[in-house]
Amino acid sequence: MVLHDSLFSTMSLDIMQKVLGPKIDGTDNLDQAFFDDKLDFFVLFSSSACVIGNSGQTNYAAANGYLNSLARQRRGRGLAASTVDIGRVAGLGYVETAGQAVITQLTRFGLMAISESELHHIFAETILTGYPDEKSEDYSSDAIVTTGIREIRDDEEIQGPWFDNPRFSHCIIKTKNIQSDATENDKNTSLPVAEQLSRATDAEQAEQILRGKIEMRAK
């Protein structure tokens, strides 16, 4: 892992190569050394910066993107391979030693921190997902495990990529929908019991309606 942040428009070739080299050359060397070996696992450590992006880290995101591609390429050869995109691990790792400014930035992005024990479980999941499914025609599927991505309410003060990048649209919770649902629920509970029961979709929902009315009368 080598970081040398710079805007892409002003990034020199030397800076680009210093960041790309360790990830790309190192991974290529490992791939060549175990090109045909049936390993139990072949795990590469990528970064959530490759998924959500980070200002000034085009070179680092590209380097980690190469790891993800190589994992899929190995899977296409019928070999075990997987990549884990690691974000912020609470209490340890580079982010914790980089200072409060980095932690504040990731928090502002809305990136969810994971604990050390969660990282252990995620690593185990990365190993398990590294085995290509011989029944599937797509050996490269499920080769990547990503951490830190979460659902975001559209009224949160988030400065990350969630609202501008279509790939994260499924992560955004519309607060207007929540308010509409709450209003609709309020309307429904003010209706006569008979009408509420007529709208029930199953016996369990009907029982909840009746129990609610019984509790109100008891009060």
C-alpha positions as a printed Julia matrix, in Angstrom:
219×3 Matrix{Float64}:
   0.0     0.0     0.0
   1.5     3.26   -1.19
  -0.44    6.52   -1.06
   0.52    9.68   -2.88
  -2.59   11.83   -3.2
  -2.79   14.22   -6.11
  -5.43   15.55   -8.47
  -5.42   13.54  -11.67
  -5.05   16.69  -13.76
  -1.72   17.46  -12.07
  -0.55   13.89  -11.37
   2.86   13.05  -12.81
   3.69    9.69  -14.37
   6.18    9.05  -11.58
   3.54    9.51   -8.87
   1.11    7.28  -10.76
   3.69    4.5   -11.12
   4.8     4.7    -7.47
   1.24    3.94   -6.35
   0.36    1.42   -9.07
   3.61   -0.55   -8.85
   3.34   -2.3    -5.47
  -0.26   -3.42   -6.04
   0.03   -4.4    -9.7
   3.57   -5.8    -9.81
   3.18   -7.56   -6.46
  -0.07   -9.2    -7.48
   1.29  -10.21  -10.87
   4.27  -11.87   -9.18
   1.98  -13.87   -6.89
  -0.26  -14.84   -9.79
   2.69  -16.07  -11.84
   4.16  -17.96   -8.88
   0.87  -19.8    -8.32
  -0.43  -19.71  -11.88
  -1.66  -23.31  -12.04
  -1.64  -24.26   -8.35
  -4.93  -25.39   -6.8
  -4.62  -23.21   -3.71
  -7.08  -23.31   -0.82
  -7.43  -19.55   -1.16
  -5.87  -16.6    -2.96
  -7.0   -13.41   -1.19
  -6.13   -9.9    -2.32
  -6.58   -6.81   -0.15
  -8.27   -3.97   -1.99
  -9.88   -0.78   -0.68
 -13.34    0.73   -0.51
 -11.76    3.72   -2.28
 -11.93    1.57   -5.4
 -15.72    1.38   -5.02
 -16.8     4.8    -3.75
 -13.77    6.82   -4.88
 -11.81    9.4    -2.91
 -10.6    12.84   -3.91
  -6.96   12.78   -4.98
  -6.72    8.99   -5.01
  -7.33    8.15   -8.66
  -4.04    6.25   -8.73
  -4.85    4.24   -5.6
  -8.38    3.43   -6.81
  -6.98    2.24  -10.15
  -4.38    0.06   -8.42
  -7.06   -1.66   -6.34
  -9.3    -2.02   -9.37
  -6.55   -4.09  -10.95
  -6.67   -6.51   -8.0
 -10.38   -7.02   -8.5
  -9.88   -7.71  -12.19
  -7.08  -10.19  -11.57
  -9.19  -12.08   -9.03
 -11.89  -12.49  -11.66
  -9.29  -13.53  -14.22
  -7.99  -16.29  -11.93
 -11.55  -17.43  -11.3
 -12.0   -17.67  -15.06
  -9.07  -20.12  -15.06
 -10.93  -22.24  -12.51
  -8.68  -21.24   -9.61
  -9.55  -19.91   -6.17
  -9.3   -16.12   -5.94
 -11.16  -13.31   -4.23
 -10.67   -9.71   -3.19
 -11.86   -7.84   -0.1
 -12.44   -4.09   -0.35
 -11.51   -2.83    3.13
 -12.57    0.57    4.38
 -12.23    1.88    7.9
 -11.54   -0.66   10.65
 -12.3     0.91   14.02
  -9.37    0.96   16.42
  -6.64   -0.33   14.14
  -5.13   -0.09   10.68
  -3.88    2.76    8.54
  -6.94    4.98    8.96
  -6.62    5.02   12.75
  -2.94    6.0    12.57
  -3.41    8.56    9.78
  -5.02   11.07   12.11
  -8.41   12.57   12.88
  -8.64   14.37    9.53
  -8.81   11.07    7.61
 -11.33    9.6    10.07
 -13.48   12.73    9.79
 -13.39   12.57    5.99
 -14.5     8.93    5.87
 -17.22    9.65    8.44
 -18.4    12.57    6.32
 -18.55   10.22    3.34
 -20.91    7.98    5.32
 -18.55    5.0     5.12
 -19.46    2.52    7.86
 -16.62    1.42   10.16
 -16.22   -2.27   10.96
 -14.73   -3.83   14.09
 -11.72   -6.14   14.26
 -13.93   -9.17   14.9
 -16.12   -8.23   11.94
 -12.98   -8.01    9.78
 -12.08  -11.57   10.82
 -15.53  -12.79    9.74
 -15.32  -10.83    6.49
 -11.91  -12.37    5.76
 -13.42  -15.83    6.29
 -16.28  -14.96    3.93
 -13.74  -13.74    1.37
 -11.99  -17.12    1.52
 -15.29  -19.0     1.09
 -16.39  -16.88   -1.85
 -13.03  -17.47   -3.53
 -13.98  -20.92   -4.74
 -15.35  -20.83   -8.3
 -18.75  -22.41   -8.72
 -18.25  -25.17  -11.28
 -22.0   -25.27  -11.93
 -22.06  -21.62  -12.95
 -21.06  -20.39  -16.38
 -19.76  -17.15  -14.84
 -16.67  -18.09  -12.84
 -15.97  -14.44  -12.03
 -19.21  -13.78  -10.14
 -19.04  -13.05   -6.41
 -15.26  -12.7    -6.48
 -15.33   -9.38   -4.58
 -16.39   -8.69   -0.98
 -16.91   -5.01   -0.18
 -17.11   -3.46    3.3
 -18.45   -0.15    4.57
 -21.32    0.36    2.13
 -24.63    1.07    3.86
 -28.07    2.52    3.26
 -28.17    6.32    3.37
 -31.16    8.54    4.11
 -31.47   11.39    1.64
 -31.69   13.89    4.52
 -28.31   12.9     6.01
 -25.43   15.34    5.74
 -23.3    13.09    3.55
 -20.67   14.37    1.13
 -19.8    11.06   -0.46
 -20.78    9.7    -3.89
 -24.12    8.26   -2.86
 -26.43   10.83   -4.42
 -24.53   11.54   -7.65
 -23.49    8.03   -8.69
 -26.28    5.82  -10.14
 -24.55    2.64   -8.91
 -25.5     3.61   -5.33
 -29.09    4.6    -6.07
 -30.37    1.4    -4.43
 -28.67    2.44   -1.16
 -30.61    5.71   -0.81
 -33.69    5.75    1.41
 -36.17    8.43    0.4
 -37.42   10.2     3.53
 -40.52   11.4     1.7
 -41.55    7.77    1.24
 -41.01    7.15    4.96
 -43.15   10.16    5.86
 -45.83    9.1     3.38
 -45.89    5.59    4.84
 -46.18    7.0     8.37
 -49.04    9.29    7.29
 -50.78    6.38    5.58
 -50.39    4.25    8.7
 -51.91    7.03   10.82
 -54.85    7.24    8.42
 -55.34    3.5     8.47
 -55.41    3.29   12.28
 -58.1     6.0    12.43
 -60.46    4.0    10.2
 -63.31    1.9    11.66
 -62.27   -1.59   12.72
 -64.44   -3.25   10.07
 -62.74   -1.26    7.3
 -59.29   -1.94    8.73
 -60.07   -5.66    8.76
 -61.28   -5.52    5.17
 -57.84   -4.16    4.2
 -55.93   -6.85    6.08
 -53.92   -9.09    3.76
 -53.71  -12.1     6.09
 -54.95  -13.51    9.41
 -51.9   -12.28   11.31
 -52.5    -8.68   10.25
 -56.17   -8.97   11.16
 -55.21  -10.27   14.62
 -52.86   -7.3    15.14
 -55.68   -4.9    14.26
 -58.04   -6.54   16.76
 -55.41   -6.69   19.5
 -54.64   -3.01   18.98
 -58.27   -2.08   19.46
 -58.6    -4.31   22.54
 -55.54   -2.68   24.13
 -56.92    0.82   23.43
 -60.23   -0.04   25.11
 -58.41   -1.51   28.1
 -56.56    1.8    28.59
